[in-house]
Amino acid sequence: MRRFASAAAVMAMTAGLLPTPAALSPALAEPENDESVEPLVIERVTPDAVDSDSTLRVSGVVTNTTAGGVEDVTVRIRYSRHPFSGRDELDEFASGAGWQPNAPGPDEDVADTLAPDGSEEFSLSVPVEDLKLSSYGVYPLVIEALDGDGERLGAQYTFLPFTGEDDDVPSVDIAWVWPLMAEPQRADDDTFLGGALSESVGEDGRLSRLLETGAQTDLAFEAGDEDLVELLGLDEEPTEPTPEPERTDGATAEPSDAEPTGDEPSDDASEETADGGGEADAETSSGDGAEDGDPAGAEGVPVTWAVDPGTLDDIVRLARDSHDVLGDPIAVSDGSDPAREEHQADLAAQVWLREARAVLAEDTVVATPYASSDLASLLRNGMTADAAASVEIGRDAVLRALGLTADESFALPPNGLMDDAVYEFLAAEGAHRFLVDEAAKPPASWLSTTPTAQAALRPVEGGPEEEPFALVADQGLADVLAMPSRGPGETELALQRFAAETAMIAGENAGGERVVVAYPGPDWNPSDELASGVLEASDSLPWLTPERLADVELADPDDRETTRQPLTYPNNAYSDELSSTYLGQITDVSREVRLFNSILVDDGDPFRPAILRMESVHWRDRETMAGATRTLVSESVQSHLGDVRIIPGEPVTLASSTGITGILVANDLEDEAIHVRLSVYSENSERLSIGEYSDEFEIAPGAKTTVYIPLSARINGRTELHASLQNGAGEPISAQATVIPVNATGLGTQALLISGIGLLILIAALAPRAVRKWVRRQAARGAKDQGKDARGGDGNPDDGEEPTGREDDAEEGGASADETSPGSTGHTGTDEDGNGATK
């Protein structure tokens, strides 16, 4: 349940006056001390809005910022009995350049002598009836410090709201939009550009302070004993809204049974704790506003939470797991490798998510596109798919971070501006309520008062059935909320200006009921006192009535008055957009991303959020950081592509004319299965050819596979195989192919084997003839020997017989002729030229 500070503390917070340095004498204009100290600080003004029965009290401190002593220091009030007639007069008066009020108020002698750097407190009071203020309005008020010569030491120009002498105080409704946004914090998924986000979600960080002040209750920024990663489901991917944690004590949370929505708070959220710990506060959990079915926490000033899904996504990544934080991202622009430091899951981010889930479930949540993508520039450059992705991915990011869905009937165009194309695009996405800047729907030229925030818009074909309208954030209030609030007295003065602005709006004779929307902008960084003080003032100032933004509707057509101009896109907004040159560079990175996505089995798009972060409006005037981020993302994509690789092996030796070699392909991606095609070709296909093999296959995350390639060599020698990985369309996923040397050595051994077999065949063919020749010779020799024996061994033939020598010679000679005749297989040798010549 929401709680407010004590009445005394509230009065202190809302008691300020608007500061504007007064025109000082030359001698006092530049303090000689090193520190910048205001010579006059207003610490407290009570009450914040006075009536005729009030006593005005002003207190503060006077400091001598000169080099010498100051005598007879006096503080006094001057004011005017005539109120401001319009809001435009407030700025002129606050500058000190406008008219000077001359009605004297009370004064006080502060010090007889004030030494250099010396300070003295003061306190002034006066019954309001003595000021003789005329009627309801905002009156000029000046508090100034003087020396004994009447020289001004310092002054503050501020305002005094007066409710008048009757109870008929005019009023205006106020609807708050509370931002939880930051500029993009990451390059790729795992790489943070610095440690700013971790600081911002810490207990004293900007986002934590905005969360707590907007919740209007103490939050428990202590982790407790629970495993918050498991409790929040950060290790899972939700498919439907996850119930918000119920904070049962100051440190832990448990899931509730009810599914939260952006409009219907959970009853479990009423179980808040006092001072962030211990047992639940029974008084606050019972709550005055929880009767009749009203959700707990409804008694606080209603706020609508404006979130950037990119910021929430960055916080989830910070909380989920270890990540890298860069020391100097700009270094990558010079070709250097920025220093990286690995950080474990951020506990403060986990606690922030736990508290945010409990708080935001009570109120309406509206979201920008993911990372506040520059929709106008994207649509103007034909990047409609990216614009659509920024909405779709944004919705998923809100669900993942908060366990609820943002109200899709609202649209928050980046920087509060939209041209016709952006308007039609957002309407097609389901929005019919558009939170815009005043420059997008300026007041009508003839109007001198503040128009109501609602303004009708033209219907869009294909949009929602509900009538579309704009909700215009008041620029004057945005400027007030942006006032300094951390220096001495600054918060009080800013709160008094807030009271004056709203009192002026309420007092305008505009006719009819009006609503003013207070939206300080995405990078709001107020002091806690200012943030909580403006919410309390919205409930305590008699002319303000808090209103929930989701309850603000258009008046009936018959009751409307055209008080705002048509939808406007200022001329300077065109030049502020991300340039076509810059988007072209992002398109180059998108091509690399498309190539990486083409090998993923599940059609994933893990780099899409990184692309959208590069298209954020936050990079419009940060060219150097934008370029460094783009380089980091491109390097990450290339690194991921490099994780799908061929592992080089040893050179292949082919010991025969055919063989098989294996190529090892690795998928070093930890979270993605891939589908790739292996392409292999021979540098010299006439020497070494490749057979059939499986060229497309899948590899699980972190796995390897071997593809076997059949080889066939025709000639001995060295050849190279070129292997590369491609996507299904045949596009190579790396610029360089892997070269595999192959050395064929088996053809020399084969030749020897063939020659040996030929020799054996030749021997087998010639052996029978050689045997027959030998037998004939042996037979002839035996016959000759028998003849010699018949002639008595003297070598003469017997009578009546012819000699046998010629017959033997003739037979031997015939045998030689047969062996050397053409076509014979006689003994052969090799001629001098190496040819097989007959011998």
C-alpha positions in Angstrom: 0.0 0.0 0.0 1.2 3.5 -0.8 2.1 5.8 2.0 3.1 9.4 2.2 5.6 11.2 4.3 4.6 13.0 7.5 2.8 16.3 7.1 5.9 18.1 8.3 8.1 16.5 5.8 5.7 17.2 3.0 5.5 20.8 3.9 9.2 21.0 3.8 9.3 19.4 0.4 6.7 21.6 -1.1 7.8 24.8 0.5 10.3 26.0 -2.1 10.3 29.0 -4.3 11.5 29.1 -7.9 15.1 30.3 -8.0 16.4 32.7 -10.6 19.7 34.6 -10.0 19.1 38.3 -9.6 21.2 40.8 -11.4 24.2 41.5 -9.2 26.6 44.4 -9.0 29.9 43.8 -10.8 31.7 43.5 -7.6 29.5 40.6 -6.5 28.8 38.9 -9.8 31.9 36.6 -9.7 32.6 35.0 -6.3 36.3 34.8 -5.5 36.1 31.5 -3.7 36.5 28.3 -5.7 33.2 26.7 -4.8 30.0 28.0 -6.4 27.8 29.0 -3.5 24.5 30.9 -3.8 24.6 34.0 -1.7 20.9 33.5 -0.8 19.3 30.1 -0.4 15.6 29.6 0.3 15.2 26.5 2.4 11.6 26.6 3.3 8.3 28.4 2.5 5.1 27.5 4.2 2.4 26.9 3.4 2.9 25.9 -0.3 -0.5 27.6 -1.1 -1.7 30.3 1.1 -5.2 31.6 1.9 -6.3 34.7 3.7 -6.0 32.9 7.1 -2.5 31.7 6.5 0.8 33.1 7.8 3.6 33.1 5.2 6.9 31.9 6.5 10.2 32.0 4.6 13.5 30.7 6.0 16.9 30.2 4.5 20.6 31.1 4.6 22.6 34.1 3.5 26.3 33.6 2.6 29.0 36.2 2.0 30.5 35.1 -1.3 32.7 38.2 -1.6 36.4 38.6 -0.8 35.7 41.1 2.0 33.5 41.5 5.0 29.9 42.7 4.6 28.2 45.1 7.1 24.6 45.3 8.2 23.2 42.4 6.2 19.4 42.5 5.8 16.9 40.1 4.2 13.5 41.3 3.0 10.5 40.3 1.0 9.1 42.2 -2.0 5.9 41.2 -3.8 3.1 42.5 -6.0 -0.5 42.8 -5.1 -1.4 41.9 -8.8 -1.3 38.3 -9.9 0.1 37.0 -13.2 -2.3 37.1 -16.1 -0.8 34.2 -18.1 1.7 31.3 -17.9 4.1 33.0 -20.3 4.7 35.7 -17.7 6.2 33.2 -15.2 9.3 32.6 -17.3 9.9 36.3 -17.8 9.6 37.1 -14.2 11.8 34.2 -13.1 14.6 35.4 -15.3 14.8 38.6 -13.3 14.6 40.7 -16.5 10.9 41.5 -16.2 9.1 44.0 -14.1 10.1 44.2 -10.4 7.5 44.0 -7.7 7.6 46.9 -5.4 5.2 46.1 -2.5 7.3 45.8 0.7 7.0 42.8 2.9 8.7 42.0 6.2 12.5 42.3 6.6 15.1 41.0 9.1 18.5 42.1 10.2 20.7 39.1 9.7 24.2 40.2 10.8 26.1 43.3 11.8 29.2 41.9 10.0 29.4 38.9 7.7 32.9 37.7 7.1 34.0 36.2 3.7 32.4 32.7 3.3 30.4 33.4 6.5 26.7 32.3 6.6 23.7 33.3 8.7 20.2 31.8 8.8 17.2 34.0 8.5 13.4 33.6 9.0 10.7 35.9 7.8 6.9 35.7 8.5 3.9 37.8 7.7 0.1 37.2 8.0 -1.2 36.8 4.5 -4.1 39.1 5.1 -1.5 41.9 5.6 -0.3 41.4 2.1 -3.7 42.4 0.8 -3.8 40.0 -2.1 -6.8 40.6 -4.3 -8.1 37.1 -5.5 -7.2 33.6 -6.5 -4.0 33.6 -8.5 -0.2 33.4 -8.5 1.7 36.4 -7.3 5.3 37.5 -7.8 7.6 37.1 -4.8 11.2 38.2 -4.4 13.4 37.4 -1.4 16.6 39.5 -1.4 19.6 40.1 0.8 21.2 43.6 1.1 24.2 45.1 2.7 24.2 48.3 4.8 24.6 50.4 1.6 21.5 48.9 0.0 23.7 46.8 -2.4 22.0 43.5 -3.3 24.0 40.5 -2.1 21.7 37.9 -3.7 18.0 37.4 -4.6 15.6 34.6 -5.5 12.6 35.2 -7.8 9.7 33.0 -7.1 5.9 32.7 -6.8 3.2 32.8 -4.2 0.0 30.8 -5.1 -3.1 32.3 -3.3 -6.4 30.4 -3.2 -8.5 33.5 -2.4 -10.9 34.2 0.4 -13.7 31.7 -0.5 -13.8 27.9 -0.9 -14.6 28.1 -4.6 -11.2 27.1 -5.9 -10.9 26.3 -9.6 -9.5 22.8 -10.4 -7.9 20.8 -13.1 -7.2 17.1 -13.3 -3.6 15.9 -13.5 -2.5 12.5 -14.9 1.1 11.4 -14.2 3.3 9.4 -16.6 6.3 8.0 -14.7 9.3 7.0 -16.8 11.5 3.9 -16.3 13.8 4.3 -19.3 17.5 4.6 -20.2 19.6 4.8 -23.3 20.7 1.4 -24.8 23.3 -0.2 -22.7 24.5 -3.1 -24.8 26.2 -3.8 -28.1 25.6 -7.5 -28.6 23.7 -9.7 -26.1 26.6 -10.3 -23.8 28.5 -7.0 -24.0 27.6 -3.9 -21.9 28.9 -0.5 -23.0 29.7 0.4 -19.4 28.5 0.0 -15.8 25.9 2.8 -15.8 22.9 0.5 -15.8 24.2 -1.5 -12.9 24.6 1.7 -10.9 21.1 2.8 -12.0 19.4 -0.2 -10.6 21.3 -0.1 -7.3 19.5 1.0 -4.2 20.5 4.7 -4.7 20.5 4.5 -8.5 18.2 6.6 -10.8 15.9 3.8 -11.8 15.6 2.5 -8.3 14.7 5.9 -7.0 12.2 6.5 -9.7 10.6 3.1 -9.0 10.4 3.8 -5.2 9.1 7.4 -5.5 6.6 6.4 -8.1 5.4 3.5 -6.0 4.9 5.9 -3.1 6.0 3.3 -0.6 9.2 1.9 0.8 10.7 -0.9 -1.3 13.0 -3.7 -0.1 16.3 -3.4 -2.0 17.7 -6.4 -0.2 18.2 -9.8 -1.9 17.2 -12.2 0.9 18.0 -15.9 0.8 16.0 -16.8 -2.3 17.5 -17.8 -5.7 16.2 -14.8 -7.5 17.2 -16.1 -10.9 15.0 -19.1 -10.4 12.3 -17.1 -8.6 12.0 -14.6 -11.4 12.3 -17.3 -14.1 15.3 -15.5 -15.6 16.7 -18.8 -16.8 13.5 -19.6 -18.7 11.7 -18.1 -21.8 8.0 -17.4 -20.7 5.3 -18.2 -23.2 2.6 -16.4 -21.3 2.4 -13.8 -18.5 4.0 -14.9 -15.3 2.3 -13.9 -12.1 4.2 -11.2 -10.2 6.1 -12.1 -7.1 4.2 -11.5 -3.8 6.5 -9.8 -1.4 5.9 -11.6 1.9 8.7 -9.8 3.7 11.3 -7.2 3.1 13.7 -9.5 1.3 11.9 -12.3 -0.6 9.1 -12.8 -3.0 6.9 -15.7 -4.1 4.7 -16.1 -7.2 1.1 -15.2 -6.7 -1.8 -17.2 -8.1 -3.4 -14.4 -10.1 -2.2 -13.3 -13.4 -1.4 -9.5 -13.4 -2.5 -7.1 -16.0 -1.4 -3.5 -16.7 -4.7 -2.1 -15.4 -5.8 -4.4 -12.6 -3.5 -4.5 -9.6 -2.9 -7.6 -7.7 -4.3 -7.8 -4.2 -1.1 -9.6 -3.1 0.8 -6.4 -3.6 -0.8 -5.0 -0.5 1.4 -7.1 1.7 4.2 -4.5 1.8 6.7 -4.2 4.6 7.6 -1.4 6.8 11.2 0.0 6.3 12.0 -2.8 3.9 12.0 -5.7 6.2 10.5 -7.7 9.1 6.9 -8.6 9.3 4.2 -7.1 7.1 2.8 -3.9 8.4 -0.8 -4.7 9.3 -1.9 -1.1 9.2 -0.5 -0.4 5.7 -1.6 -3.8 4.3 -5.2 -3.2 5.4 -5.3 0.1 3.7 -8.1 2.6 3.6 -8.5 2.3 -0.1 -8.8 -1.5 -0.3 -12.5 -1.6 0.5 -15.3 -2.6 -1.9 -12.9 -4.6 -4.1 -10.5 -1.6 -4.8 -7.0 -2.8 -5.3 -4.5 -2.2 -2.6 -2.4 0.9 -3.2 -5.3 2.7 -4.9 -5.2 5.5 -2.3 -1.9 6.8 -3.7 -1.7 9.2 -6.6 -2.2 7.1 -9.7 0.7 6.9 -12.1 1.1 5.3 -15.5 4.5 3.7 -15.9 6.2 4.5 -19.2 8.8 1.8 -19.9 11.3 1.2 -22.6 11.4 -2.5 -23.4 15.0 -2.2 -24.4 15.9 -0.9 -20.9 14.0 -3.7 -19.3 15.7 -6.3 -21.5 19.1 -4.8 -20.6 18.2 -5.2 -16.9 17.1 -8.8 -17.4 20.4 -9.6 -19.2 22.3 -7.9 -16.4 20.4 -10.0 -13.8 20.4 -13.4 -15.7 24.0 -14.5 -16.1 27.6 -13.4 -16.4 28.4 -10.7 -19.0 31.2 -8.5 -20.2 31.5 -4.8 -19.4 33.7 -2.6 -21.6 36.0 -0.1 -20.0 36.2 2.2 -23.1 33.8 1.3 -26.0 35.1 4.3 -28.0 38.5 2.5 -28.3 37.1 0.2 -30.9 36.7 3.2 -33.2 40.5 3.5 -33.4 41.0 -0.2 -34.1 41.9 -1.0 -30.5 40.4 -3.8 -28.5 38.5 -2.2 -25.6 39.2 -3.6 -22.2 36.6 -6.2 -21.1 35.8 -7.2 -17.6 33.6 -10.2 -16.9 30.9 -9.6 -14.3 28.7 -12.2 -12.7 24.9 -11.9 -12.7 24.0 -8.6 -11.1 22.2 -9.1 -7.8 20.9 -5.5 -7.7 19.3 -6.0 -11.1 17.5 -9.1 -9.8 16.2 -7.2 -6.8 15.1 -4.3 -9.0 13.1 -6.7 -11.2 11.5 -8.3 -8.2 10.3 -5.0 -6.8 9.3 -3.7 -10.2 7.1 -6.7 -10.8 5.3 -6.1 -7.6 4.9 -2.4 -8.1 4.0 -2.1 -11.7 1.3 -4.7 -11.5 -0.8 -2.2 -9.6 -0.8 0.4 -12.4 -1.1 0.9 -16.1 2.1 0.1 -18.0 2.7 1.6 -21.5 5.7 0.9 -23.6 7.8 2.6 -26.3 9.0 0.5 -29.3 12.1 -1.6 -28.3 15.0 0.7 -27.4 12.9 3.7 -28.6 13.7 2.9 -32.2 13.6 5.9 -34.5 10.3 4.9 -36.2 10.2 8.0 -38.4 13.6 7.4 -39.9 13.0 3.7 -40.3 9.7 4.1 -42.2 11.1 7.0 -44.3 14.0 4.7 -45.4 11.8 1.7 -46.2 12.9 -0.3 -43.2 9.3 -1.3 -42.2 10.4 -4.8 -41.1 12.7 -3.3 -38.5 9.9 -0.9 -37.3 7.5 -3.9 -36.9 10.2 -5.9 -35.1 10.7 -3.1 -32.6 7.0 -3.4 -31.6 6.9 -7.2 -31.5 10.2 -7.7 -29.7 9.3 -4.9 -27.3 6.1 -6.7 -26.2 8.1 -9.8 -25.6 10.7 -7.9 -23.6 8.1 -6.4 -21.3 6.5 -9.8 -20.7 9.9 -11.4 -20.0 11.0 -8.6 -17.6 7.8 -7.8 -15.7 5.6 -10.9 -16.2 2.8 -8.7 -17.6 1.9 -7.2 -20.9 1.9 -3.5 -21.6 -1.4 -1.8 -22.5 -1.3 -2.0 -26.3 -4.0 0.6 -26.7 -1.4 3.2 -25.8 1.5 4.3 -28.1 4.5 6.3 -27.0 6.2 7.5 -30.2 9.9 8.1 -29.6 10.6 11.7 -28.4 6.9 12.3 -28.4 6.7 13.2 -32.1 5.2 11.3 -35.0 4.5 12.1 -38.6 1.6 10.6 -40.6 3.6 7.4 -41.4 4.4 6.8 -37.8 0.9 7.5 -36.7 -0.6 5.1 -39.2 2.0 2.4 -38.3 1.3 2.6 -34.6 -2.5 2.6 -35.2 -2.1 -0.5 -37.3 -0.3 -2.1 -34.3 -3.5 -1.6 -32.2 -3.0 1.8 -30.5 -5.7 4.4 -30.4 -4.3 6.6 -27.5 -1.0 8.4 -28.4 1.1 10.1 -25.7 2.8 12.9 -27.6 4.8 16.0 -27.0 3.1 19.4 -27.2 5.0 20.2 -30.4 3.1 17.3 -32.1 -0.3 18.9 -31.2 0.3 22.6 -30.5 -2.5 24.7 -29.1 -4.7 26.5 -31.6 -3.1 29.8 -32.6 -6.1 31.8 -31.3 -6.0 30.1 -27.9 -4.5 32.0 -24.9 -5.1 29.3 -22.3 -4.0 25.7 -21.7 -6.2 23.3 -23.6 -7.1 19.9 -22.2 -4.7 17.1 -23.0 -7.1 15.1 -25.2 -7.2 15.9 -28.9 -9.0 13.9 -31.5 -7.0 12.3 -34.4 -8.1 11.3 -37.8 -9.3 7.7 -38.2 -6.8 5.2 -39.7 -8.0 2.5 -42.1 -7.2 -0.9 -40.5 -6.7 0.7 -37.0 -8.7 -0.1 -33.9 -12.4 0.5 -33.8 -12.0 3.0 -30.9 -11.8 6.6 -31.9 -8.1 7.6 -31.9 -6.9 10.6 -29.9 -3.7 12.2 -28.6 -2.8 12.7 -25.0 -0.6 15.8 -25.0 2.1 16.1 -22.3 2.2 19.7 -21.0 5.6 21.2 -22.0 5.6 23.8 -19.1 5.3 21.1 -16.5 8.0 19.1 -18.2 10.3 22.1 -18.0 9.5 22.5 -14.3 10.2 18.9 -13.6 13.6 19.2 -15.4 14.7 22.1 -13.1 17.8 21.4 -10.9 16.9 19.8 -7.7 20.1 18.6 -6.0 21.7 21.8 -4.9 20.8 23.7 -1.7 17.3 24.9 -1.9 16.7 23.8 -5.4 14.1 21.2 -4.6 11.9 23.6 -2.7 12.1 26.2 -5.4 11.2 23.7 -8.1 8.2 22.5 -6.1 7.0 26.0 -5.7 7.3 26.6 -9.4 5.3 23.4 -9.9 2.6 24.8 -7.6 2.6 28.0 -9.5 2.3 26.4 -13.0 -0.6 24.2 -12.0 -2.4 27.0 -10.2 -2.1 29.1 -13.3 -3.6 26.3 -15.4 -6.4 25.7 -13.0 -7.2 29.5 -12.8 -7.5 30.0 -16.6 -11.0 30.7 -17.7 -11.0 27.9 -20.3 -14.5 26.5 -19.6 -15.3 22.8 -19.3 -13.3 20.1 -17.5 -9.7 19.7 -18.4 -6.9 17.3 -17.9 -3.2 18.1 -17.9 -0.7 15.3 -18.5 2.6 15.5 -16.5 5.3 13.6 -18.2 8.9 14.6 -17.4 10.6 12.7 -20.3 12.6 9.5 -20.6 15.8 10.6 -19.0 14.3 12.3 -15.9 16.7 12.2 -12.9 15.2 14.3 -10.1 16.1 14.3 -6.4 14.0 12.0 -4.3 12.4 15.1 -2.6 11.3 16.6 -5.9 9.9 13.3 -7.3 7.9 12.5 -4.2 7.1 16.1 -3.6 5.3 16.6 -6.9 3.2 13.5 -6.4 2.2 14.7 -2.9 1.5 18.2 -4.2 -0.8 16.6 -6.8 -2.9 15.3 -4.0 -2.6 18.2 -1.5 -2.9 21.3 -3.6 -6.5 22.3 -3.6 -6.7 23.0 -7.4 -5.3 19.6 -8.5 -7.3 16.4 -8.8 -5.1 13.2 -9.6 -6.5 11.2 -12.5 -5.5 7.9 -14.0 -4.3 8.2 -17.6 -6.2 5.1 -18.7 -9.4 6.9 -17.5 -8.9 10.0 -19.6 -11.2 9.9 -22.6 -12.4 12.1 -25.3 -15.4 14.3 -24.7 -18.5 13.6 -26.6 -18.4 15.0 -30.1 -21.1 17.6 -29.3 -19.1 18.9 -26.3 -15.7 19.2 -28.0 -14.0 22.3 -29.0 -11.1 22.3 -31.5 -8.4 23.7 -29.3 -5.3 22.1 -30.9 -3.8 22.1 -34.3 -3.7 19.0 -36.6 -1.0 16.5 -36.1 2.3 18.3 -36.6 5.8 17.1 -37.4 8.2 20.0 -36.8 10.6 20.9 -39.6 13.6 20.5 -37.3 12.5 17.0 -36.5 13.5 15.8 -40.0 17.1 16.9 -39.5 17.2 15.2 -36.1 16.3 11.8 -37.5 18.9 9.0 -37.9 20.4 9.7 -41.4 20.0 7.4 -44.4 23.8 7.1 -44.4 23.8 5.8 -40.8 21.0 3.4 -41.5 22.8 2.2 -44.5 25.7 1.2 -42.3 23.3 -0.6 -40.1 21.9 -2.4 -43.1 25.5 -3.7 -43.9 25.5 -5.2 -40.4 22.0 -6.6 -41.0 23.3 -8.4 -44.1 25.9 -10.1 -41.9 23.2 -11.0 -39.4 21.0 -12.4 -42.2 23.8 -14.7 -43.3 24.3 -15.9 -39.7 20.6 -16.5 -39.3 20.5 -18.5 -42.5 22.4 -21.4 -40.9 20.3 -21.6 -37.7 18.1 -24.6 -37.5 15.3 -22.9 -35.5 15.0 -19.8 -37.7 16.2 -17.7 -34.8 17.3 -14.1 -35.0 19.5 -13.6 -31.9 21.0 -10.3 -33.2 17.7 -8.6 -34.0 17.6 -6.8 -30.6 21.2 -5.5 -31.1 20.1 -4.1 -34.5 17.1 -2.4 -33.0 19.3 -0.9 -30.2 21.5 0.6 -32.9 18.4 2.2 -34.5 17.4 4.0 -31.3 16.7 7.7 -31.2 19.3 8.0 -28.5 22.1 7.8 -31.1 20.8 10.8 -33.0 23.4 13.1 -31.6 26.0 10.6 -30.5 27.8 9.7 -33.7 31.0 8.4 -32.1 29.4 6.1 -29.6 26.9 4.9 -32.3 29.8 4.0 -34.6 31.7 2.2 -31.9 28.5 0.2 -31.0 28.0 -0.7 -34.7 31.6 -1.9 -34.9 31.2 -4.1 -31.8 28.0 -5.7 -33.1 29.6 -6.4 -36.5 32.6 -8.0 -34.9 30.4 -10.1 -32.7 28.4 -11.4 -35.8 31.7 -12.3 -37.5 32.9 -14.0 -34.4 29.7 -16.1 -34.2 30.1 -17.0 -37.9 33.7 -18.0 -37.1 32.4 -20.4 -34.5 31.0 -22.5 -37.3 34.2 -23.8 -38.8 36.2 -26.5 -40.5 39.0 -27.8 -38.2 42.2 -28.1 -40.3 43.8 -31.5 -40.2 47.1 -33.0 -41.3 47.9 -33.2 -45.0 46.5 -36.3 -46.7 48.7 -39.0 -48.2 47.0 -41.2 -50.8 48.9 -44.5 -51.1 46.7 -45.8 -53.9 44.6 -44.5 -56.7 41.5 -44.2 -54.5 40.9 -43.4 -50.8 38.8 -41.5 -48.3 39.6 -38.5 -46.1 37.5 -37.0 -43.3 36.8 -33.3 -42.8 35.9 -32.2 -39.2 33.3 -29.5 -38.9 32.7 -27.8 -35.5 29.8 -25.8 -34.2 31.2 -23.8 -31.3 28.0 -21.9 -30.8 26.7 -22.7 -27.3 23.0 -22.0 -27.8 22.3 -22.6 -31.5 22.0 -25.7 -33.7 23.1 -25.1 -37.3 22.3 -26.5 -40.7 25.2 -26.0 -43.2 26.4 -27.2 -46.6 30.0 -28.4 -47.1 31.5 -27.6 -50.4 34.8 -29.3 -51.5 36.6 -29.0 -54.8 40.0 -30.1 -56.2 42.5 -27.6 -57.4 43.3 -29.9 -60.3 40.5 -32.2 -61.0 42.4 -34.0 -63.8 45.0 -35.1 -61.3 42.7 -35.7 -58.2 38.9 -36.0 -58.4 36.2 -36.1 -55.7 33.4 -38.6 -55.4 29.9 -38.4 -54.0 29.5 -37.3 -50.3 26.8 -35.9 -48.0 27.1 -32.1 -48.4 24.2 -30.8 -46.1 23.9 -31.7 -42.4 23.0 -30.4 -39.0 25.2 -30.0 -35.9 24.0 -29.6 -32.4 25.2 -26.7 -30.2 28.8 -27.2 -29.1 29.1 -30.4 -31.2 31.4 -31.6 -34.1 30.8 -33.9 -37.0 33.1 -35.6 -39.6 32.2 -35.7 -43.3 34.0 -38.4 -45.3 35.1 -37.4 -48.8 36.0 -40.1 -51.5 39.1 -39.3 -53.5 40.5 -40.7 -56.8 44.0 -39.9 -58.1 45.2 -40.4 -61.7 48.7 -39.1 -61.4 51.2 -39.0 -58.6 51.9 -35.7 -57.0 50.6 -32.9 -54.7 47.2 -31.4 -55.1 45.0 -29.2 -52.8 41.4 -29.5 -51.8 39.5 -26.3 -51.0 36.7 -26.8 -48.4 34.2 -24.2 -47.3 30.9 -24.0 -45.4 27.8 -22.5 -46.9 24.2 -21.9 -46.1 21.4 -23.7 -47.8 21.4 -21.2 -50.6 25.1 -21.8 -51.3 26.4 -18.5 -49.8 29.8 -19.0 -48.1 29.7 -18.1 -44.4 33.4 -17.3 -44.3 35.6 -15.4 -46.7 38.4 -17.9 -46.7 38.2 -21.6 -47.7 40.1 -24.3 -45.8 43.0 -25.7 -47.9 43.7 -29.5 -47.5 47.0 -30.7 -49.2 46.8 -34.2 -50.8 49.9 -36.1 -51.9 49.3 -39.1 -54.2 52.1 -41.7 -54.0 50.4 -45.0 -54.7 50.8 -44.9 -58.6 54.7 -46.0 -58.6 54.0 -49.2 -56.7 51.1 -50.0 -59.0 53.4 -49.7 -62.1 55.9 -52.1 -60.5 53.1 -54.6 -59.8 51.9 -54.4 -63.4 55.4 -54.9 -64.8 56.0 -57.9 -62.5 52.7 -59.5 -63.7 53.7 -58.9 -67.3 57.0 -60.5 -66.8 55.4 -63.6 -65.3 53.0 -63.8 -68.3 56.0 -63.5 -70.7 57.9 -66.2 -68.9 54.8 -68.5 -68.9 54.4 -68.0 -72.7 58.1 -68.6 -73.7 58.9 -71.5 -71.3 57.3 -74.3 -73.4 59.1 -73.3 -76.6 62.4 -73.2 -74.8 61.8 -76.6 -73.3 61.0 -78.1 -76.8 64.1 -76.5 -78.3 66.2 -78.0 -75.6 64.7 -81.4 -76.1 65.3 -81.4 -79.9 68.9 -80.4 -79.3 69.4 -83.2 -76.9 67.8 -85.6 -79.3 70.0 -84.5 -82.2 73.2 -84.8 -80.1 72.2 -88.3 -79.0 71.7 -89.4 -82.6 75.1 -88.1 -83.6 76.8 -89.9 -80.8 75.2 -93.2 -82.0 76.5 -92.7 -85.6 80.0 -92.4 -84.3 79.7 -95.7 -82.5 78.5 -97.4 -85.8 81.7 -96.3 -87.7 83.9 -97.6 -85.2 84.4 -94.5 -83.5 86.8 -93.0 -86.2 84.3 -90.5 -87.3 83.7 -92.0 -90.8 80.4 -93.2 -91.8 79.5 -96.7 -92.7 79.4 -97.9 -96.3 76.2 -97.1 -98.0 75.1 -94.4 -95.5 75.1 -90.6 -96.0 76.9 -88.5 -93.5 74.7 -87.1 -90.8 76.5 -83.7 -90.2 74.6 -81.8 -92.8 71.3 -83.0 -91.6 72.0 -81.9 -88.1 73.2 -78.6 -89.4 70.2 -78.2 -91.6 67.8 -79.0 -88.7 69.7 -76.6 -86.3 69.7 -73.9 -88.9 65.9 -74.4 -89.5 65.2 -74.0 -85.9 67.1 -70.7 -85.8 65.2 -69.4 -88.7 61.9 -70.3 -87.2 62.8 -68.4 -84.0 63.8 -65.2 -85.8 61.1 -65.1 -88.4 58.5 -62.3 -88.3 55.8 -62.8 -85.6 57.9 -65.0 -83.4 58.3 -64.4 -79.6 62.0 -64.5 -79.5 64.2 -63.0 -76.9 63.7 -59.2 -76.7 65.7 -56.3 -75.2 65.5 -52.5 -74.9 67.0 -50.2 -77.5 68.9 -47.0 -76.7 65.6 -45.0 -76.8 64.0 -47.2 -74.1 61.6 -48.8 -76.6 60.8 -52.5 -76.5 62.9 -53.5 -79.5 63.5 -57.1 -80.8 67.1 -58.4 -80.2 
